[in-house]
Amino acid sequence: MPDLLNVHVGLDGRTARVTARGEVDLSTAGMLKSAIDDACGAHGVTAVVLDLTGVSFLGGTGLAVLLKAKQKCATRDLTLALHGSKPVQRTVEISGLADDLPVQPAPP
């Protein structure tokens, strides 16, 4: 059975990039949370980019992970950028969280 979610954390200077591909739901959200925690805790990082442009489904548990990521970054004085696919954008919009979690198109 293929993995439902693949997550990668990479560092580019002072920016940590978390890239996720697949489905973020109750069974996979912990993987995304763990990767975000790693990115936020990386030495010298001042910005975190969440690249969810490869995410085909974002459930309620995934939304909670994103909200906690925003709080964690704010607490650590880190800049957070969220890039998402159409399904991610749609889920954030219909949940009423577009102001709290602004989703941008694919990162440069």
N, C-alpha and C positions, 0 to 999 in steps of 0.2 A: 504494500500500500504506500503510495507516495506521501511525502510530508505535506501537511496542510499549510504550513508556514515555514518559510526560510527567512532567517534574520541574520544580518551581518553588521558589525560595528567597525568603522574605519576612522582613522585619524588623519586630518590634513592640517598640519600646523596646529592652531589652537581651536580648530573646529572638529567636533566628533559628528560623524554621519551614521545614522542608523537606517539601514535599508531593509525593508520588509517586502516579501512577495508571497502572495497566497491569501489565506483567510484568517482574520483575527476574530476569534470567538472565544467562548468559555474555555475550550480545551487548549487554545494556543496563546491566549493573551498573556500568560505568564512568561512565555518566551520573549515577547515584545517588551514587557516590563523589565525583565532581567537585562536585556540589551540596553534599554534606556538608562537603567541604573548604572551599568558599566560605563556608558558614554558620559553621564553626568559626573561620575566619579573619577574620570581619567585626569591625570595630572596635567595642569596647565590649560585645560580646556576653558574657553570663554563663550563658546557657542555650540549649540546642538541643533543639527538638522535631522528631522524625521522625514525620510523619503518613503512615503506609502503609495507611490504612483503604481506599484505593482500589486497592490492589495485589491482583491476582487470582492471581498466582503468584510465589513466592519460591524460587529455586533455591539450590544450595550456594554459588555465587559471591556471591549477594546476602547470604547469611548471613555470609560472610567480610567483606563490606563493613560490615555492621552491627557485627561484633566489632571491626573496626578503628576504626569510629566511636566505639565505647565507649572504646577505648584512647586515641584522640586527645583525646576530651573529658576523660578523667581526667588526661592529661598536661597539658592546658591549664587544669585546674581549672574545667571547665564542667559544668553539670548537663545530663544527657541524659534525655529522656523519649521512649519509643517507643510509638506508638499504631498498632495494626495490625488488619487485616481478619481474618476467620476463617482464610483460607488462610495468612496470615502467622503467626498464633498457632499453628496446627497444625504448620507447618514448624518453628518454633522448639521446640515441645514434643517432636516426634518426633525431633529432632536431639539432644535432651538438653541444650539450651542455655537452658531456661526460667529457671534461676537467674541465668545470666549476662546474659540479654537479656529482662528482664520486659516482656511486651507488655500494654499497657493498651488498653481499648476506645477508641472515638473520642474525640478531645480536646474539651474544652468550647468 
